[in-house]
Amino acid sequence: MRILKGSLIEYGILGLIPPLIAILLAFFSRSVFVALVAAVLIGELIIADFQPLNAILLMIERFAALLSEGWVLKTLAFAIMVGSVMTLIERSGGVDGLVHELSVKRSWVKSKRGALMPSFIAGIVVFIESSITSLVAGAIGRPFCDRYGISRAKLAFVCDSTSAPVCSLIPLNGWGALLLGLIGGQISAGLIGGESATWLIESVAFNFYAYFALAVTFIAIWFEIEIGPMRHAAIFPPTIECEDDRGHFGLFVWPMLWMIGGVVTLMFITGNGNIFKGSGSTSIFYTLIITLILMFGYYRFKDALSTRDFLSAAFQGAKSMAPIAAILLFAFAIGGVSSDMEVGKYLASFIGNYLPSAYLAGAVFVLAAIIAFATGTSWGTFSIMLPIAVPLAVGLDAPVALAMGAVISGGVFGDHCSPISDTTIISAMASGCEVGEHTRTQLPYALIAAGMALILFIIFGIALS
């Protein structure tokens, strides 16, 4: 059984060291995997009271515990199976079919601007689960980005800037379930009255970062704006235009529809008819299995791939995603280290009674962003900050719904930018972009949206207090 050194008072500022090492190494070494390994090792060393042997034993124990968790195994399997699906679609001719259908036959995609718009639209329409949102948007955008000379980094930015923001704005998903539960806890404690759903709707109205993130993304696409590192992002050689691939369009579309429909259906099933209570990891895991089975039958029926070619492509795709699965596993591990060291609570302790009520929302937004950036989890940030922000807002007579919106916005922003976030990693994976490059190139756009959101939180805080 894990024996921790102590409470947050004993760890104090030491708890910030592992996530800071992970973030700095990820930015400067350009290897997220190396950064995560180093951060986990140092975190376990601190927890083990700087005894190397105990640190190694704690690390082994942590990974054993992670690999015994169903949701972890399902998430890792999801990452690997996604590689199989994407490779099968490409080898079967589905990618060429999509390019031909939208670029040649229908002439919907004829420019760099048009090449990214399908991914942006998909990111908004598919709001059931952020991982599937990124996957679908990335799969749709990759062939067009390659054809029109757009960097995969910009595609990853579009995937990441729509998935979590949209899921937090249209919370008919696991995001909504978590927030409803956290808000319900505050109602049960007698801090606020009313219904959880009403408070959630009001707080979503103040989710300023999500609105600005979508607006900045649309503007960057429409006006072809590239700032900072994005101007130097790697571009794949333009692909040759397909002359006639009409018959392959369904080889791309049907697998996408099966994945979207499967997740929606299984969210209802696992939630016993309530999508808010459905299991995202279980739904995605079984959806990918079902999709691969349906793809085999459909591809054989269309004679797109022989059985041997199908199995070979599936294996090669899964193999290509093994490094991403390893990164995800270590990202979960550093999240566990941060949780054990109570990093979020330590950072939250900086908000005290000296904060003017007019600036509470702005301070909550910044703090939630820091916690999410350091820990790589928006959901964990919500769980830490909502029980802190609501009592503070009530005690300072500040707008409660505005404080809730600040928690949601800060959590989404920090998670969006963090190189150790699973959302960041999956968006890079779906786009075929290196994780470090994705993190560096999207940061300026996210900071612009965050700056505008912070200004609005301060203005509304002053106006409503």
C-alpha positions as CSV (number, residue, x, y, z in Angstrom):
1,M,0.0,0.0,0.0
2,R,1.3,3.5,-0.9
3,I,2.6,5.4,2.1
4,L,2.9,9.1,1.3
5,K,5.3,11.5,3.1
6,G,2.7,13.9,4.3
7,S,0.2,16.6,3.5
8,L,0.4,19.6,1.3
9,I,2.0,21.6,4.1
10,E,5.0,19.2,4.1
11,Y,5.4,19.2,0.3
12,G,4.7,22.9,-0.1
13,I,6.5,24.4,-3.1
14,L,8.3,21.1,-3.7
15,G,5.0,19.9,-5.3
16,L,5.5,22.3,-8.1
17,I,8.9,20.9,-9.1
18,P,7.6,17.8,-11.1
19,P,5.1,19.5,-13.3
20,L,7.5,22.5,-13.9
21,I,10.2,20.0,-15.0
22,A,7.8,18.3,-17.3
23,I,6.6,21.5,-18.9
24,L,10.1,23.1,-19.2
25,L,11.7,20.0,-20.6
26,A,8.8,19.5,-23.0
27,F,9.3,23.0,-24.4
28,F,13.1,23.0,-24.6
29,S,14.1,19.4,-25.2
30,R,11.3,18.9,-27.7
31,S,10.7,15.4,-26.3
32,V,7.5,15.1,-24.3
33,F,8.3,11.5,-23.4
34,V,11.7,12.3,-21.9
35,A,10.1,15.3,-20.0
36,L,7.4,13.1,-18.5
37,V,9.8,10.3,-17.5
38,A,12.1,12.8,-15.8
39,A,9.2,14.5,-14.0
40,V,7.7,11.3,-12.7
41,L,11.1,10.1,-11.4
42,I,11.7,13.3,-9.6
43,G,8.2,13.4,-8.2
44,E,8.5,9.9,-6.8
45,L,11.9,10.8,-5.4
46,I,10.4,13.8,-3.5
47,I,7.5,11.6,-2.3
48,A,10.0,8.9,-1.2
49,D,11.8,11.5,0.9
50,F,14.8,11.5,-1.5
51,Q,15.5,7.8,-1.1
52,P,16.3,6.5,-4.6
53,L,15.3,2.8,-4.0
54,N,12.0,3.7,-2.5
55,A,11.4,6.2,-5.4
56,I,11.8,3.4,-7.9
57,L,9.5,1.1,-5.9
58,L,6.9,3.8,-5.7
59,M,7.1,4.4,-9.5
60,I,6.7,0.7,-10.2
61,E,3.7,0.6,-7.8
62,R,2.2,3.7,-9.5
63,F,2.4,2.1,-13.0
64,A,1.0,-1.2,-11.7
65,A,-1.9,0.7,-10.2
66,L,-2.5,2.7,-13.4
67,L,-2.5,-0.5,-15.5
68,S,-5.0,-2.1,-13.2
69,E,-7.5,0.7,-13.9
70,G,-10.0,-0.1,-16.6
71,W,-10.3,3.5,-17.9
72,V,-6.5,3.7,-18.3
73,L,-6.3,0.5,-20.3
74,K,-9.2,1.5,-22.5
75,T,-7.7,4.9,-23.2
76,L,-4.3,3.3,-24.2
77,A,-6.2,0.8,-26.3
78,F,-8.1,3.6,-27.9
79,A,-4.8,5.4,-28.9
80,I,-3.5,2.2,-30.5
81,M,-6.7,1.3,-32.3
82,V,-7.0,4.8,-33.7
83,G,-3.7,4.2,-35.5
84,S,-5.2,1.1,-37.0
85,V,-8.4,2.9,-38.2
86,M,-6.4,5.8,-39.7
87,T,-4.0,3.5,-41.6
88,L,-6.8,1.3,-42.9
89,I,-8.7,4.4,-44.2
90,E,-5.5,5.6,-46.0
91,R,-4.5,2.2,-47.4
92,S,-8.0,1.5,-48.7
93,G,-8.2,4.7,-50.7
94,G,-10.6,6.4,-48.4
95,V,-8.4,9.5,-48.0
96,D,-8.0,9.9,-51.7
97,G,-11.7,9.5,-52.0
98,L,-12.4,12.2,-49.6
99,V,-10.1,14.6,-51.3
100,H,-11.6,13.8,-54.7
101,E,-15.2,14.1,-53.5
102,L,-14.8,17.5,-51.7
103,S,-12.1,19.1,-54.0
104,V,-12.8,17.8,-57.5
105,K,-16.4,16.5,-57.6
106,R,-18.1,19.0,-55.4
107,S,-15.5,21.8,-55.4
108,W,-16.1,22.6,-51.7
109,V,-12.4,22.7,-50.8
110,K,-10.4,24.9,-53.2
111,S,-8.1,26.9,-51.0
112,K,-6.0,26.9,-47.7
113,R,-9.0,28.5,-46.0
114,G,-11.3,25.8,-47.2
115,A,-8.9,23.0,-46.3
116,L,-9.2,23.7,-42.6
117,M,-12.9,24.6,-42.5
118,P,-14.2,21.0,-42.6
119,S,-12.1,20.2,-39.5
120,F,-13.4,23.4,-37.7
121,I,-17.0,22.5,-38.5
122,A,-16.4,18.9,-37.4
123,G,-14.9,20.1,-34.1
124,I,-18.1,22.1,-33.4
125,V,-20.6,19.5,-34.5
126,V,-19.0,16.5,-32.7
127,F,-19.3,17.5,-29.1
128,I,-20.0,14.2,-27.3
129,E,-16.5,13.4,-26.3
130,S,-13.3,15.6,-26.8
131,S,-11.1,12.6,-27.9
132,I,-13.5,11.7,-30.7
133,T,-13.9,15.3,-31.7
134,S,-10.1,15.7,-32.2
135,L,-9.9,12.3,-34.0
136,V,-12.7,13.1,-36.5
137,A,-11.4,16.7,-37.1
138,G,-7.9,15.5,-37.6
139,A,-8.8,12.6,-39.9
140,I,-10.9,15.0,-42.1
141,G,-8.2,17.7,-42.2
142,R,-5.0,15.7,-42.8
143,P,-5.4,15.0,-46.6
144,F,-6.5,18.6,-47.3
145,C,-3.6,20.1,-45.3
146,D,-1.1,18.0,-47.1
147,R,-2.6,18.9,-50.5
148,Y,-2.7,22.6,-49.9
149,G,0.6,22.9,-48.1
150,I,-0.8,23.6,-44.6
151,S,1.3,22.4,-41.6
152,R,0.0,19.6,-39.5
153,A,0.7,21.9,-36.5
154,K,-2.0,24.3,-37.6
155,L,-4.4,21.4,-38.0
156,A,-3.6,20.2,-34.5
157,F,-4.3,23.7,-33.3
158,V,-7.8,23.6,-34.9
159,C,-8.5,20.2,-33.4
160,D,-7.4,21.2,-29.9
161,S,-9.1,24.6,-30.1
162,T,-12.5,23.2,-30.9
163,S,-12.6,19.9,-28.9
164,A,-12.5,20.9,-25.3
165,P,-14.0,24.4,-25.7
166,V,-17.0,23.0,-27.6
167,C,-17.4,20.2,-25.1
168,S,-17.4,22.7,-22.2
169,L,-19.9,25.0,-24.0
170,I,-22.4,22.2,-25.0
171,P,-22.1,20.0,-21.9
172,L,-24.4,17.2,-23.1
173,N,-21.5,14.8,-22.3
174,G,-19.2,13.7,-19.5
175,W,-18.1,17.3,-19.0
176,G,-21.6,18.3,-18.1
177,A,-22.0,15.3,-15.8
178,L,-18.9,16.2,-13.8
179,L,-19.9,19.9,-13.5
180,L,-23.4,19.0,-12.5
181,G,-22.1,16.8,-9.8
182,L,-19.7,19.4,-8.5
183,I,-22.3,22.1,-8.5
184,G,-24.8,19.7,-6.8
185,G,-22.2,19.3,-4.0
186,Q,-22.3,23.0,-3.4
187,I,-26.1,23.0,-3.3
188,S,-26.1,20.1,-0.9
189,A,-23.7,21.9,1.4
190,G,-26.1,24.8,1.5
191,L,-23.8,27.3,0.0
192,I,-26.1,28.1,-2.9
193,G,-29.7,27.3,-3.8
194,G,-31.6,26.4,-6.9
195,E,-31.0,23.6,-9.5
196,S,-27.6,22.3,-10.7
197,A,-28.7,22.5,-14.3
198,T,-29.7,26.2,-14.0
199,W,-26.3,27.0,-12.4
200,L,-24.5,25.1,-15.2
201,I,-26.3,27.0,-17.9
202,E,-25.5,30.3,-16.3
203,S,-21.8,29.4,-15.8
204,V,-21.5,28.3,-19.4
205,A,-22.7,31.8,-20.4
206,F,-19.6,33.1,-18.7
207,N,-17.2,30.6,-20.2
208,F,-15.4,33.4,-22.0
209,Y,-12.2,31.5,-22.9
210,A,-14.1,28.9,-24.9
211,Y,-15.9,31.5,-26.9
212,F,-12.7,33.4,-27.7
213,A,-10.8,30.2,-28.5
214,L,-13.4,29.4,-31.2
215,A,-13.4,32.9,-32.5
216,V,-9.6,33.1,-32.7
217,T,-9.5,29.8,-34.4
218,F,-12.0,30.8,-37.0
219,I,-10.2,34.1,-37.7
220,A,-6.9,32.3,-38.0
221,I,-8.4,29.9,-40.6
222,W,-10.4,32.5,-42.5
223,F,-7.6,35.1,-42.8
224,E,-4.8,32.5,-42.9
225,I,-3.1,34.0,-40.0
226,E,0.1,32.4,-38.7
227,I,1.9,33.9,-35.8
228,G,4.9,33.0,-33.7
229,P,6.3,29.5,-34.1
230,M,3.4,28.6,-36.4
231,R,5.1,30.4,-39.2
232,H,8.0,28.0,-39.1
233,A,6.0,24.8,-38.6
234,A,6.9,21.8,-40.8
235,I,4.8,21.3,-43.9
236,F,4.3,18.0,-45.6
237,P,5.0,17.9,-49.4
238,P,1.8,18.7,-51.3
239,T,0.0,15.6,-52.5
240,I,-0.8,15.0,-56.2
241,E,-4.4,15.7,-57.1
242,C,-6.6,12.6,-57.5
243,E,-8.0,12.2,-61.0
244,D,-10.9,9.8,-60.2
245,D,-11.4,8.3,-56.7
246,R,-15.2,8.6,-56.5
247,G,-15.7,5.0,-55.5
248,H,-13.6,5.4,-52.4
249,F,-15.5,8.2,-50.6
250,G,-17.5,5.8,-48.5
251,L,-14.3,4.1,-47.3
252,F,-13.6,7.3,-45.3
253,V,-17.1,8.5,-44.4
254,W,-18.6,5.2,-43.0
255,P,-15.9,4.6,-40.4
256,M,-16.3,8.2,-39.2
257,L,-20.0,7.8,-38.9
258,W,-19.7,4.5,-37.1
259,M,-17.3,6.1,-34.6
260,I,-19.5,9.1,-33.9
261,G,-22.7,7.1,-33.8
262,G,-21.1,4.4,-31.6
263,V,-19.9,6.8,-29.0
264,V,-23.3,8.5,-28.8
265,T,-25.1,5.2,-28.5
266,L,-22.8,3.7,-26.0
267,M,-22.8,6.8,-23.8
268,F,-26.6,6.3,-23.5
269,I,-26.2,2.6,-22.8
270,T,-23.5,2.9,-20.2
271,G,-25.4,5.8,-18.6
272,N,-28.6,3.7,-18.5
273,G,-30.4,6.1,-20.8
274,N,-28.7,9.2,-19.4
275,I,-25.8,10.5,-21.5
276,F,-24.6,12.6,-18.6
277,K,-23.8,9.4,-16.7
278,G,-22.2,7.5,-19.5
279,S,-18.6,6.3,-19.5
280,G,-16.5,8.0,-22.1
281,S,-13.6,5.6,-21.9
282,T,-15.8,2.5,-22.2
283,S,-17.8,4.0,-25.0
284,I,-14.7,4.9,-27.0
285,F,-13.1,1.6,-26.4
286,Y,-16.0,-0.5,-27.6
287,T,-16.8,1.9,-30.4
288,L,-13.3,1.4,-31.9
289,I,-13.6,-2.4,-31.7
290,I,-17.0,-2.3,-33.4
291,T,-15.7,0.1,-36.0
292,L,-12.7,-2.1,-36.9
293,I,-15.0,-5.1,-37.2
294,L,-17.4,-3.2,-39.5
295,M,-14.5,-1.8,-41.5
296,F,-13.3,-5.4,-42.2
297,G,-16.7,-6.5,-43.5
298,Y,-17.2,-3.3,-45.5
299,Y,-13.7,-3.2,-47.0
300,R,-13.9,-6.9,-48.0
301,F,-17.4,-6.3,-49.5
302,K,-16.0,-3.4,-51.5
303,D,-12.8,-5.3,-52.3
304,A,-10.8,-2.4,-51.1
305,L,-8.3,-4.5,-49.1
306,S,-7.6,-8.2,-49.0
307,T,-7.7,-9.9,-45.6
308,R,-4.0,-10.0,-45.5
309,D,-3.6,-6.4,-46.4
310,F,-6.3,-5.4,-43.9
311,L,-4.5,-7.2,-41.0
312,S,-1.1,-5.8,-42.1
313,A,-2.4,-2.2,-42.2
314,A,-4.1,-2.6,-38.9
315,F,-1.0,-3.9,-37.3
316,Q,1.3,-1.2,-38.8
317,G,-1.2,1.5,-37.7
318,A,-1.3,0.2,-34.1
319,K,2.5,-0.1,-34.0
320,S,2.8,3.5,-35.1
321,M,0.7,4.7,-32.1
322,A,2.7,2.8,-29.5
323,P,4.9,5.8,-28.6
324,I,1.8,8.0,-28.2
325,A,0.3,5.4,-25.8
326,A,3.5,5.5,-23.8
327,I,3.3,9.3,-23.6
328,L,-0.3,9.0,-22.4
329,L,0.6,6.5,-19.7
330,F,3.3,8.8,-18.4
331,A,1.0,11.8,-18.6
332,F,-1.5,9.9,-16.3
333,A,1.4,9.1,-14.0
334,I,2.5,12.8,-13.6
335,G,-1.1,13.6,-13.0
336,G,-1.1,11.1,-10.1
337,V,2.2,12.5,-8.8
338,S,0.7,16.0,-8.7
339,S,-2.5,14.7,-7.0
340,D,-0.4,12.9,-4.3
341,M,1.5,16.1,-3.7
342,E,-1.7,18.1,-3.7
343,V,-0.3,20.7,-6.2
344,G,-3.7,22.1,-7.0
345,K,-4.7,22.7,-3.4
346,Y,-1.3,24.3,-2.7
347,L,-1.8,26.7,-5.6
348,A,-5.4,27.4,-4.6
349,S,-4.2,28.4,-1.1
350,F,-2.9,31.6,-2.6
351,I,-6.4,33.0,-2.9
352,G,-7.3,34.5,0.5
353,N,-9.6,36.9,2.2
354,Y,-7.5,39.9,0.9
355,L,-8.8,39.5,-2.7
356,P,-11.4,42.2,-3.6
357,S,-14.7,40.7,-4.8
358,A,-14.6,42.6,-8.1
359,Y,-11.4,40.8,-9.1
360,L,-12.3,37.3,-7.8
361,A,-13.4,36.0,-11.2
362,G,-10.2,37.1,-12.9
363,A,-8.0,35.6,-10.1
364,V,-10.0,32.3,-10.2
365,F,-9.5,32.2,-14.0
366,V,-5.7,32.7,-13.7
367,L,-5.3,30.2,-10.8
368,A,-7.5,27.5,-12.5
369,A,-5.3,28.0,-15.7
370,I,-2.1,27.6,-13.7
371,I,-3.4,24.4,-12.0
372,A,-4.6,22.9,-15.3
373,F,-1.4,23.8,-17.0
374,A,0.7,22.3,-14.2
375,T,-1.3,19.1,-13.8
376,G,-2.5,18.6,-17.4
377,T,-6.2,18.1,-16.5
378,S,-9.2,20.3,-16.8
379,W,-11.5,17.9,-15.0
380,G,-9.1,17.7,-12.0
381,T,-9.0,21.5,-12.0
382,F,-12.8,21.7,-11.9
383,S,-12.8,19.3,-9.0
384,I,-10.3,21.3,-7.1
385,M,-11.4,24.9,-7.9
386,L,-15.2,24.8,-7.9
387,P,-15.5,23.8,-4.2
388,I,-13.1,26.7,-3.5
389,A,-14.5,29.3,-5.9
390,V,-18.1,29.0,-4.9
391,P,-17.6,29.6,-1.1
392,L,-15.2,32.5,-1.9
393,A,-17.8,34.1,-4.2
394,V,-20.5,33.6,-1.6
395,G,-18.3,35.0,1.2
396,L,-17.2,38.0,-0.8
397,D,-20.7,38.6,-2.2
398,A,-19.3,38.2,-5.7
399,P,-21.3,36.7,-8.7
400,V,-21.3,33.0,-8.2
401,A,-22.1,32.0,-11.8
402,L,-19.2,34.3,-13.0
403,A,-16.8,32.5,-10.6
404,M,-18.0,29.1,-11.9
405,G,-17.5,30.3,-15.5
406,A,-14.0,31.4,-14.6
407,V,-13.2,28.0,-13.2
408,I,-14.4,26.3,-16.4
409,S,-12.6,28.8,-18.6
410,G,-9.3,28.6,-16.7
411,G,-9.4,24.8,-16.6
412,V,-10.0,24.6,-20.4
413,F,-7.3,27.1,-21.2
414,G,-4.6,25.6,-19.0
415,D,-5.4,22.1,-20.2
416,H,-5.5,23.3,-23.8
417,C,-1.9,24.7,-23.5
418,S,-0.3,22.0,-21.3
419,P,2.2,19.7,-23.0
420,I,1.3,17.0,-20.5
421,S,-2.4,17.1,-21.1
422,D,-4.1,14.0,-22.7
423,T,-6.2,16.4,-24.8
424,T,-3.0,18.0,-26.2
425,I,-1.4,14.7,-26.9
426,I,-4.5,13.2,-28.6
427,S,-5.0,16.3,-30.8
428,A,-1.4,16.1,-32.0
429,M,-1.9,12.3,-32.6
430,A,-5.0,12.8,-34.6
431,S,-3.3,15.5,-36.8
432,G,0.0,13.6,-37.3
433,C,1.9,16.3,-35.6
434,E,4.7,16.1,-33.0
435,V,3.4,16.9,-29.5
436,G,6.1,19.4,-28.7
437,E,5.6,21.3,-32.0
438,H,1.8,21.4,-31.4
439,T,2.3,22.8,-27.9
440,R,4.6,25.6,-29.0
441,T,2.7,26.6,-32.2
442,Q,-0.7,26.9,-30.6
443,L,0.3,28.7,-27.5
444,P,0.3,32.3,-29.0
445,Y,-3.3,31.8,-30.2
446,A,-4.4,30.4,-26.9
447,L,-2.8,33.3,-25.0
448,I,-4.6,35.8,-27.2
449,A,-8.0,34.2,-26.4
450,A,-7.0,33.9,-22.7
451,G,-6.0,37.6,-22.5
452,M,-9.4,38.7,-23.9
453,A,-11.2,36.3,-21.5
454,L,-9.3,37.7,-18.5
455,I,-10.3,41.3,-19.5
456,L,-13.9,40.3,-19.7
457,F,-13.8,38.5,-16.3
458,I,-12.4,41.7,-14.7
459,I,-15.0,43.9,-16.5
460,F,-17.9,41.6,-15.5
461,G,-16.5,41.2,-12.0
462,I,-16.5,45.0,-11.5
463,A,-19.9,45.5,-13.2
464,L,-21.7,42.7,-11.3
465,S,-20.2,43.0,-7.9
